[in-house]
């Protein structure tokens, strides 16, 4: 292989990355992995899914090529990773976040327009896939996050913008009386998720946390992955609102994607800022220094940060 071709391959990986993504998203849309818990032929799968045989076989071969299926003669089956994460009903199922990614695919296709206007391009939306997708992701790390936060002395907790209630469930399991605050359409989904988990000590508040009352008397306010959807001005306002809602000595804990001060790395976070450019009026990923400055500016003390997987926890005390 020539040196120049080897060098160009790095660029090819970037511009060609969409192909594997699209194959995976389509396979998930058709729930192909649900049908491959046991070896099946392409003909069998096409009949079960009511899809065209040639198209089905080519997609199954591509999934095998990228390492998501195994092929033995003319039969296909799931690999360990697809069995664990892409079969409906498994504890760490990730299919909902893939359905959300399919929505993002459509919106990201408007990035050229966003470059000209600076305005969001939200042509597609699937709220249930988004909220359940958050549950998919949070389920991978919820126990470690809540353990790291620590609930000693926490009797009352607010899960602000709590989405599907994954973190509310874990805090409630550890003895806290939890209030989950989110929009009505999200609370409806959270009620289903928490009910399925058999949790009783969770209350629900419905509204917009910028404009509506979030309650008061909390020992802990947990704000997980909500600040990146807001502008800096809005974030300062929300943090001040949280300080006023905390008991003296209460804590606010923020969980966000980790991004360095220059906002270029990790790459995942830099690309997630593009996602916020496409889907929000003023959001992006914020560095720990930015969040710590907001907490100090609004009167919080004892500000600390902790890296966890792809996230950063920033916490402070209301004195």
Secondary structure, 3 states (H helix, E strand, C coil): CCHHHHHHHHHHHHHCHHHHHHHHHHHHHCCHHHHCCCCEEHHHHHHHHCCCHHHHHHHHHHHHHCCCEEEECCEEEECHHHHHHCCCCCCCCCHHHHHHHHHHHHHHCCHHHHHHHCCCCCCCCCHHHHHHHHHHHHHCCHHHHHHHHCCCCCCEEEEECCCCCHHHHHHHHCCCEEEEEECHHHHHHHHHHHHHCCCCCEEEEECCCCCCCCCCCEEEEEEECCHHHCCHHHHHHHHHHHHHHEEEEEEEEEEEECCCCCCCCCHHHHHHHHHHHHHCCCCCCCCHHHHHHHHHHCCCEEEEEEEECCEEEEEEECC
